[in-house]
Structure formats: C-alpha cells, structure tokens
Amino acid sequence: LGISTYTKRLFVEPCADRYMMVLGLILAGILMSVLYGGVEPMPSPSLSKTDRVLLVFRLLAGGILIGAGSALQNGCTSGHGLTGLARLSLRSWVAVPVFMVAGILTATLSSSARAFPADPTTEADVPEWTTALILAVCVAATLGLLAAVAHWVASTSTGGDETSAPIALKLTRLVAELFVGLSFGCGLVISGMARPSKVAAFLDLGSNTWDLSLGFVMGGALMLTFPFFQAVELRGLEKPIL
C-alpha cells in the first residue's frame, strides 16, 4: 500500500489530523475483522517450515523497500496512483508505471503467489458488493455533511465569534480525518487489498491463480477521484474545504 509515507509524516510533521487518519485505519481493521471473521493467516498453515522462515525475510525486505521507495518518491499507490493521476501530475504518470512494472516483475520472478496462498476460510468471509454500496453512500453523505458544516463555520467566522469558529472548524476536520481513515480501511478490506494472497495473485503473472480484479479496484477509484480533483482545480481552490 505504501501507507508508510503517511506514517513517516507522523514523526516528521506531527499533527492531530494525521493521527486521526491512522486511528481510523486501525478502527476499520478491528471493525471489519469483527463483522467478517478473522484476518488471513500469515504465514499460511499450508507452507512448509522452510518457506515460513523465508517468508519472514521476504516481509522484512519488502517492508524496508516499500518504506524507502514511497518516501523517496513522495507517494504510493494512493498518493501517486489515485491522487497524482487524477491531478494529471507528470511525476505521478511516470512513477505509477515504474512501480507497477517493478512490482509485477518482482512478484512474478519470486513466485509471490506461492508464498501467499489463499485461505479458504477467509475467502468465504469476503463481504458482498452490497456492503461496498452501503459504505459508499454513508461516506458520501457523512463527508458532504462535514464539508457543509466546515463551509458554514468558515463563512461565519469573520462576522461572529472569531475565537470559537476556528476551534469548531478544527474539530470538524478531525472528525473528517477519522471518518476518512475509517472508510478507507473498510474499502481496503472490501476490495480485497487487505489480503496478501489477493495482492500477490494480482502481481504474480506466472501464477495459476492470477487475479485481475484489483485492476478494476484502482480503475473504479480513479473514476471517482479524477472528476472531483479536476472540479476542485477548475474552481481554483487552493485546498479542500476540509
């Protein structure tokens, strides 16, 4: 995922907004695990003892490379892939093909799908598409309401109580960050991106379990982010309402 870029800023540029976002992600993981059973076991019980030991080194090396790479390029599959592409950023249009090709080559040459086999129990607990639809409606309604409140507070701050208005706006933003993290985390679980076997099956082209569905996840996300980012830039807004 590359969320390590965001995590890095918790220490480099700490602020309450980022802590609320990460807290939302953690709460989403807890909530979805309660609603849809446990998380995918790792290492898989089907792996041999030797493969389990090797998996530890793979995870350690992968975590270091993802953290370093996402920090150096100032983005990940979300920052560049969804936000950057939607903003028509040149560096994002360069970064996304590079890290996608690198990921596919690495996963295919190292047989990642074999190291992360699918778990039948977890596969049976996958949320239905109706869950995603309900979540999307709730997210749109809640963020729309928060944006309206933030806009109202900002517009009345000059003529009213200038001390309480910034505090109300800050609290609104904190709630929005928490809810964004919560919805983002739930979306990752629903789409399957929280399951290592799903991601490995997408990147490993040499696997018999090759799965293209995550490509539709990113495509669907771009269908949402692209028009909204373009609309924001056309309006000349320097920053989002929230």
C-alpha positions in Angstrom: 0.0 0.0 0.0 2.8 2.4 0.8 1.0 4.0 3.7 4.5 4.3 5.2 4.7 7.7 3.6 1.8 8.9 5.7 3.2 7.2 8.7 6.6 8.9 8.2 4.9 12.3 8.4 3.5 11.4 11.8 7.1 11.8 13.1 8.5 14.3 10.7 5.5 16.7 10.6 3.3 15.5 13.5 -0.2 16.9 13.7 -3.6 15.8 15.1 -5.1 15.4 11.6 -2.7 12.6 10.6 -3.1 10.8 13.9 -6.9 10.7 13.4 -6.4 9.3 9.9 -4.2 6.4 11.2 -6.6 5.8 14.1 -9.4 5.5 11.6 -7.5 2.9 9.6 -6.9 0.9 12.8 -10.5 1.0 13.8 -11.5 -0.1 10.4 -9.4 -3.2 10.6 -10.9 -4.0 14.0 -14.4 -3.4 12.8 -14.2 -5.4 9.6 -12.5 -8.3 11.4 -15.4 -8.5 13.8 -18.0 -8.2 11.1 -16.4 -10.6 8.6 -14.3 -13.0 10.6 -10.6 -13.1 11.2 -7.8 -11.8 9.0 -6.0 -14.0 6.5 -3.5 -16.2 8.4 0.2 -15.3 7.7 2.2 -17.4 7.3 -0.2 -19.8 5.8 -0.6 -23.1 7.5 0.0 -24.8 4.2 3.6 -23.5 3.9 6.5 -25.7 5.0 8.7 -24.7 7.8 11.4 -23.6 5.4 9.0 -21.4 3.4 7.8 -19.8 6.6 11.3 -18.8 7.6 11.9 -17.4 4.1 8.6 -15.5 4.3 9.9 -13.6 7.3 12.9 -12.3 5.4 10.7 -11.5 2.4 8.4 -9.4 4.5 11.2 -7.6 6.2 13.0 -6.8 2.9 9.7 -5.8 1.3 8.7 -3.5 4.2 12.1 -1.7 4.1 11.9 -1.3 0.3 8.3 -0.1 0.3 9.0 2.4 3.1 12.2 3.7 1.4 10.7 3.8 -2.0 7.4 5.5 -1.1 9.3 8.1 1.0 11.8 8.9 -1.8 9.1 9.3 -4.4 6.7 11.1 -2.1 3.8 8.8 -2.8 2.4 5.3 -3.2 -0.4 3.6 -5.0 -2.8 6.1 -3.3 -0.7 9.2 -3.4 0.5 8.8 -7.0 -1.9 6.3 -8.3 -5.2 7.9 -7.2 -4.4 11.5 -6.3 -1.5 12.2 -8.7 -3.0 10.7 -11.8 -6.3 12.4 -11.0 -4.4 15.8 -10.8 -2.6 15.0 -14.1 0.8 15.2 -12.3 3.6 14.4 -14.6 5.8 12.7 -11.9 2.8 10.5 -10.9 2.3 9.4 -14.6 6.0 8.4 -14.5 6.0 6.9 -11.0 2.9 4.7 -11.4 4.0 2.7 -14.4 7.5 2.3 -12.9 6.4 0.9 -9.6 3.7 -1.2 -11.1 6.1 -2.8 -13.6 8.7 -3.3 -10.8 6.1 -4.9 -8.5 4.9 -7.3 -11.3 8.4 -8.3 -12.2 9.4 -8.8 -8.5 6.2 -10.8 -7.7 6.4 -12.9 -10.8 10.2 -13.8 -10.6 9.9 -14.6 -6.9 6.7 -16.6 -7.2 4.9 -14.4 -4.6 1.5 -16.2 -5.1 3.1 -19.4 -3.9 4.3 -17.7 -0.7 0.9 -16.2 -0.1 -1.7 -18.9 -0.9 -5.4 -18.0 -0.5 -7.1 -19.2 2.7 -10.5 -20.9 2.1 -12.0 -19.6 5.3 -11.1 -16.0 4.6 -12.3 -16.3 1.1 -15.7 -17.4 2.3 -15.9 -14.4 4.6 -15.4 -11.8 1.8 -18.0 -9.0 2.0 -20.7 -8.8 -0.6 -20.8 -5.9 -3.2 -23.9 -4.6 -1.4 -21.7 -3.8 1.6 -19.5 -1.6 -0.6 -22.5 0.2 -2.0 -23.9 0.9 1.5 -20.4 2.1 2.7 -20.1 4.4 -0.4 -23.4 6.0 0.3 -22.6 6.5 4.0 -19.2 8.0 3.2 -20.6 10.5 0.6 -23.4 11.6 3.0 -21.2 12.0 6.0 -18.4 13.8 4.2 -20.9 16.0 2.4 -22.4 17.0 5.8 -19.0 17.6 7.3 -18.0 19.8 4.3 -21.2 21.8 4.7 -20.6 22.3 8.4 -17.0 23.4 7.7 -18.0 25.8 5.0 -20.6 27.3 7.2 -18.2 27.7 10.1 -15.6 29.3 7.9 -18.1 31.7 6.3 -19.4 32.9 9.6 -16.0 33.2 11.4 -15.4 36.7 10.2 -18.7 38.1 11.5 -19.2 36.0 14.6 -17.2 34.6 17.4 -13.7 34.5 15.9 -12.3 32.5 18.9 -14.8 29.6 18.8 -15.1 29.4 15.0 -11.5 28.1 14.3 -11.9 25.6 17.1 -15.2 24.3 15.6 -13.5 24.1 12.2 -10.6 22.2 13.6 -12.9 19.7 15.4 -14.8 19.2 12.1 -11.6 18.5 10.3 -10.5 16.0 13.0 -13.8 14.1 12.7 -13.5 14.2 8.9 -9.9 12.7 9.1 -11.1 9.9 11.4 -14.0 9.1 9.1 -11.8 9.1 6.0 -9.4 6.7 7.6 -12.3 4.5 8.7 -13.9 4.5 5.3 -10.5 4.0 3.6 -9.7 1.0 5.8 -13.1 -0.6 5.2 -12.7 -0.1 1.5 -9.4 -1.8 1.5 -11.0 -4.9 3.2 -14.0 -4.9 0.9 -11.8 -4.7 -2.2 -9.5 -7.5 -1.0 -6.4 -5.3 -0.8 -6.0 -6.2 2.9 -5.4 -9.8 1.9 -1.8 -10.6 0.9 -2.9 -13.5 -1.3 -5.2 -11.2 -3.3 -2.4 -8.7 -4.0 0.2 -11.4 -4.7 -2.2 -13.1 -7.2 -2.7 -9.8 -9.0 1.0 -9.1 -9.3 2.3 -12.6 -10.0 1.7 -13.1 -13.7 3.3 -16.6 -13.6 0.8 -17.9 -11.1 -2.1 -20.3 -11.9 -4.2 -18.1 -9.6 -3.6 -14.8 -11.5 -6.4 -12.4 -10.5 -7.0 -9.2 -12.4 -9.8 -7.9 -10.1 -7.6 -5.4 -8.2 -7.0 -3.6 -11.5 -10.8 -2.8 -11.5 -10.4 -1.6 -8.0 -7.9 1.1 -9.0 -9.8 1.9 -12.1 -13.0 2.4 -10.2 -11.2 4.6 -7.7 -9.8 6.8 -10.5 -13.3 7.1 -11.9 -14.2 8.8 -8.6 -11.1 10.8 -7.9 -10.4 12.2 -11.4 -13.6 14.2 -11.9 -13.6 15.6 -8.3 -9.9 16.7 -8.4 -10.5 18.3 -11.8 -13.6 20.1 -10.5 -11.6 21.4 -7.5 -8.8 22.7 -9.7 -11.3 24.3 -12.1 -12.8 26.2 -9.2 -9.4 27.5 -8.3 -9.5 26.1 -4.7 -6.0 26.1 -3.1 -7.0 23.4 -0.6 -10.0 21.2 0.1 -12.9 22.6 2.3 -12.0 20.1 5.0 
